[in-house]
Amino acid sequence: MNPSRHIHPQREQYVHQLLTLGDERNRFLDAYFPDFGSKRTQTGKLLSSYTDGLQQLLASPGEAWTSTVLIGSRVTVTYLEDGISDTFTIVFPDEADPEAYRVSFLSPVVQQLLLRKPGDVVAIETNLETLHVRIEHIHPAAEDYAIRNAEERLGS
C-alpha cells in the first residue's frame, strides 16, 4: 500500500501553501504587490514567517496544525472589550468575501492571528484603536475546501 495516497487532504493543502507562498513567493508578490515598496517588503516577511511556522508544524509529530490559525482555518474570536464573538474563514486574497465571512490572510487583522493557538489573547492594532481578541476555536479547513483549493492552485 502506498502511504502517499493517504495524505490528509488538509495536510496536502498546507503543503501546497508552502509551494505557493514559499517556492513561488515572488510570483505571488508580483500578483498582489507589483510595485516594490514597504507593503511588498512587509508581506514578504509575513510569507517567510508563515511558511517557516507551517513547515515546523508539518514536521512535528501528530497534527499540531489542527489547533493553529492557518490559511483555510475557520476561526472564532471574542473581542474582549465588548464580549462579541465573530467567526470567519481565512482565505487567499482572491477568495475573500466579507459578506460570506471569508477574510484574506493579507488583512491586517488576520495577519496578527496567523500561527496562534486557541486561548491566545492578541492585541490587534488598527488605524483607530487597539482591540484585544481571544482565539476561542480553530476549525481546520473543510476537507472539500482543502481538496478544491489544492487542485485550483496546481491547475488540475
C-alpha positions as semicolon CSV with decimal commas, in nm:
position;residue;x (nm);y (nm);z (nm)
1;M;0,000;0,000;0,000
2;N;0,134;0,342;-0,095
3;P;0,130;0,570;0,213
4;S;0,141;0,885;0,000
5;R;-0,212;0,805;-0,117
6;H;-0,337;0,852;0,237
7;I;-0,216;1,206;0,296
8;H;-0,474;1,401;0,492
9;P;-0,642;1,649;0,250
10;Q;-0,583;1,939;0,488
11;R;-0,217;1,848;0,527
12;E;-0,193;1,835;0,148
13;Q;-0,346;2,184;0,130
14;Y;-0,079;2,313;0,368
15;V;0,198;2,155;0,161
16;H;0,056;2,337;-0,143
17;Q;0,054;2,660;0,058
18;L;0,425;2,609;0,119
19;L;0,476;2,584;-0,256
20;T;0,259;2,886;-0,337
21;L;0,390;3,113;-0,063
22;G;0,743;2,976;-0,037
23;D;0,877;2,841;-0,364
24;E;0,654;3,067;-0,576
25;R;0,673;3,361;-0,338
26;N;0,795;3,616;-0,593
27;R;0,516;3,528;-0,834
28;F;0,262;3,570;-0,552
29;L;0,414;3,907;-0,453
30;D;0,420;4,021;-0,817
31;A;0,049;3,942;-0,848
32;Y;-0,057;4,139;-0,539
33;F;0,225;4,390;-0,493
34;P;0,378;4,460;-0,836
35;D;0,547;4,778;-0,712
36;F;0,846;4,738;-0,486
37;G;0,796;4,919;-0,160
38;S;0,722;4,881;0,209
39;K;0,395;4,686;0,163
40;R;0,566;4,430;-0,058
41;T;0,857;4,402;0,186
42;Q;0,622;4,360;0,485
43;T;0,419;4,097;0,300
44;G;0,739;3,915;0,205
45;K;0,832;3,900;0,574
46;L;0,482;3,775;0,659
47;L;0,510;3,500;0,396
48;S;0,851;3,395;0,530
49;S;0,727;3,384;0,888
50;Y;0,412;3,193;0,790
51;T;0,591;2,935;0,573
52;D;0,861;2,882;0,839
53;G;0,594;2,824;1,104
54;L;0,391;2,599;0,875
55;Q;0,698;2,389;0,792
56;Q;0,765;2,340;1,163
57;L;0,403;2,238;1,224
58;L;0,403;1,988;0,939
59;A;0,734;1,841;1,055
60;S;0,617;1,795;1,412
61;P;0,464;1,466;1,525
62;G;0,088;1,443;1,526
63;E;-0,139;1,704;1,377
64;A;-0,036;2,024;1,556
65;W;-0,164;2,219;1,256
66;T;-0,524;2,135;1,353
67;S;-0,503;2,370;1,652
68;T;-0,316;2,655;1,485
69;V;-0,456;2,952;1,292
70;L;-0,362;2,888;0,928
71;I;-0,489;2,990;0,588
72;G;-0,804;2,783;0,536
73;S;-0,891;2,774;0,908
74;R;-1,231;2,882;1,035
75;V;-1,162;3,086;1,346
76;T;-1,385;3,210;1,626
77;V;-1,258;3,507;1,823
78;T;-1,409;3,708;2,107
79;Y;-1,348;4,081;2,130
80;L;-1,265;4,130;2,496
81;E;-1,376;4,493;2,506
82;D;-1,742;4,404;2,441
83;G;-1,765;4,023;2,458
84;I;-1,888;3,992;2,099
85;S;-1,772;3,683;1,910
86;D;-1,701;3,659;1,540
87;T;-1,634;3,356;1,322
88;F;-1,467;3,375;0,981
89;T;-1,260;3,167;0,741
90;I;-0,909;3,278;0,646
91;V;-0,853;3,256;0,270
92;F;-0,624;3,366;-0,011
93;P;-0,691;3,724;-0,132
94;D;-0,874;3,617;-0,448
95;E;-1,119;3,412;-0,237
96;A;-1,209;3,688;0,011
97;D;-1,578;3,768;0,051
98;P;-1,661;3,967;0,366
99;E;-2,035;3,901;0,330
100;A;-1,962;3,526;0,346
101;Y;-1,718;3,578;0,637
102;R;-1,418;3,485;0,420
103;V;-1,128;3,716;0,508
104;S;-0,796;3,743;0,324
105;F;-0,487;3,637;0,515
106;L;-0,339;3,970;0,398
107;S;-0,595;4,161;0,607
108;P;-0,411;4,349;0,884
109;V;-0,630;4,186;1,150
110;V;-0,582;3,831;1,021
111;Q;-0,207;3,875;0,978
112;Q;-0,184;3,918;1,355
113;L;-0,377;3,594;1,416
114;L;-0,176;3,362;1,191
115;L;0,009;3,080;1,369
116;R;-0,170;3,149;1,700
117;K;-0,344;2,891;1,921
118;P;-0,681;2,868;2,100
119;G;-0,676;3,072;2,419
120;D;-0,421;3,319;2,287
121;V;-0,511;3,683;2,351
122;V;-0,392;3,909;2,072
123;A;-0,375;4,289;2,069
124;I;-0,498;4,385;1,723
125;E;-0,362;4,720;1,611
126;T;-0,593;4,913;1,377
127;N;-0,568;5,266;1,244
128;L;-0,808;5,386;1,510
129;E;-0,755;5,170;1,816
130;T;-0,616;4,857;1,972
131;L;-0,861;4,569;2,010
132;H;-0,798;4,267;2,226
133;V;-0,927;3,937;2,096
134;R;-0,912;3,587;2,236
135;I;-0,898;3,297;1,994
136;E;-1,178;3,068;2,105
137;H;-1,191;2,793;1,841
138;I;-0,994;2,690;1,537
139;H;-1,151;2,458;1,284
140;P;-0,912;2,329;1,017
141;A;-1,006;2,385;0,656
142;A;-1,308;2,186;0,546
143;E;-1,199;1,879;0,352
144;D;-1,382;1,983;0,034
145;Y;-1,220;2,329;0,054
146;A;-0,877;2,174;0,102
147;I;-0,914;1,945;-0,199
148;R;-1,067;2,212;-0,428
149;N;-0,813;2,471;-0,323
150;A;-0,517;2,239;-0,381
151;E;-0,646;2,139;-0,726
152;E;-0,706;2,501;-0,831
153;R;-0,362;2,613;-0,716
154;L;-0,199;2,326;-0,905
155;G;-0,401;2,392;-1,218
156;S;-0,561;2,045;-1,218
